[in-house]
Amino acid sequence: MPEIVMYTTAMCPYCVRAKMLLQRKGMNWEEKRIDLDHGLMSEMLQRSKRRTVPQIFIGDHHVGGYDDMAELDAMGQLDPMLGLVAAGMPGDTPHTRDSSEDAPT
């Protein structure tokens, strides 16, 4: 499993949502509270070039904030990054059955 680092603050609803998403996937992460250690704010700015929280890193990859991570999840790209499933080919999308596939031929 890749290392996950999340920069957060105490009063941040998007931070809560990001943690809930990772928790649902059974992941562990390192939380860095920039409101408790202002040196971490400088670290976050240097790594992400962004001032908002959360800022999420999976391994060396900067995911961005909660909305960015949720979008990756919706597109089926988050689980491979987390090591939960094998990465597919670019452009692969999960196949879902529709009622036309149930009709006899």
C-alpha positions as CSV (number, residue, x, y, z in Angstrom):
1,M,0.0,0.0,0.0
2,P,1.3,3.5,-0.8
3,E,1.9,6.1,1.9
4,I,-1.0,8.6,2.1
5,V,-0.3,12.0,3.6
6,M,-3.2,14.5,4.2
7,Y,-2.7,18.1,5.2
8,T,-5.7,19.2,7.3
9,T,-7.1,21.7,9.8
10,A,-9.6,21.1,12.7
11,M,-12.5,23.0,11.1
12,C,-12.5,21.6,7.6
13,P,-15.6,19.7,6.3
14,Y,-13.7,18.7,3.1
15,C,-11.0,17.2,5.3
16,V,-13.7,15.1,7.1
17,R,-15.1,13.9,3.8
18,A,-11.6,13.0,2.5
19,K,-10.9,11.0,5.7
20,M,-14.3,9.2,5.4
21,L,-13.6,8.2,1.8
22,L,-10.2,6.8,2.7
23,Q,-11.7,5.1,5.8
24,R,-14.4,3.4,3.6
25,K,-11.7,2.0,1.5
26,G,-9.8,0.6,4.5
27,M,-6.9,2.9,4.1
28,N,-4.6,4.4,6.7
29,W,-3.0,7.9,6.3
30,E,-0.7,10.3,8.0
31,E,-2.6,13.5,9.0
32,K,-0.6,16.7,9.2
33,R,-2.5,19.4,11.0
34,I,-1.3,22.7,9.6
35,D,-3.3,24.7,12.2
36,L,-1.2,23.1,15.0
37,D,2.2,23.4,13.4
38,H,2.7,26.4,11.1
39,G,5.9,24.8,9.7
40,L,3.6,22.2,8.1
41,M,1.8,25.0,6.3
42,S,5.1,25.9,4.6
43,E,5.7,22.2,3.8
44,M,2.3,21.9,2.3
45,L,2.7,25.0,0.2
46,Q,6.1,23.8,-1.1
47,R,4.7,20.3,-2.0
48,S,1.3,21.2,-3.4
49,K,1.6,24.9,-4.5
50,R,-1.9,25.3,-3.0
51,R,-3.2,27.0,0.2
52,T,-6.4,25.1,0.8
53,V,-7.0,22.0,2.8
54,P,-7.1,19.1,2.5
55,Q,-4.1,18.5,0.3
56,I,-3.7,14.8,-0.3
57,F,-0.7,12.9,-1.5
58,I,-0.7,9.2,-2.4
59,G,2.9,8.1,-2.6
60,D,4.7,10.9,-4.5
61,H,1.5,11.8,-6.4
62,H,-0.3,15.0,-5.5
63,V,-3.9,14.1,-5.7
64,G,-5.2,17.6,-4.7
65,G,-8.1,18.2,-2.5
66,Y,-11.2,16.2,-1.6
67,D,-13.0,17.1,-4.8
68,D,-10.1,15.9,-6.8
69,M,-9.9,12.6,-4.9
70,A,-13.7,12.1,-5.2
71,E,-13.5,12.6,-9.0
72,L,-10.7,10.0,-9.2
73,D,-12.9,7.6,-7.3
74,A,-15.9,8.2,-9.5
75,M,-13.7,7.6,-12.6
76,G,-12.4,4.3,-11.1
77,Q,-8.8,5.7,-10.9
78,L,-8.5,6.0,-7.1
79,D,-8.5,2.3,-6.2
80,P,-5.5,1.5,-8.5
81,M,-3.6,4.4,-7.0
82,L,-4.3,3.0,-3.5
83,G,-3.2,-0.5,-4.6
84,L,-6.7,-1.9,-4.1
85,V,-7.0,-3.2,-7.7
86,A,-4.6,-3.7,-10.6
87,A,-4.3,-0.6,-12.8
88,G,-6.0,-0.9,-16.1
89,M,-5.0,0.5,-19.5
90,P,-5.6,4.2,-20.0
91,G,-9.2,4.8,-21.1
92,D,-10.5,1.5,-19.6
93,T,-13.8,1.9,-17.9
94,P,-15.6,-0.7,-15.8
95,H,-18.2,-2.6,-17.8
96,T,-21.7,-2.7,-16.5
97,R,-24.4,-4.9,-17.9
98,D,-27.6,-3.4,-19.3
99,S,-30.9,-5.2,-20.0
100,S,-30.0,-5.7,-23.7
101,E,-27.3,-8.1,-22.6
102,D,-29.9,-10.3,-20.9
103,A,-31.9,-10.8,-24.0
104,P,-31.5,-14.2,-25.8
105,T,-29.8,-14.0,-29.2
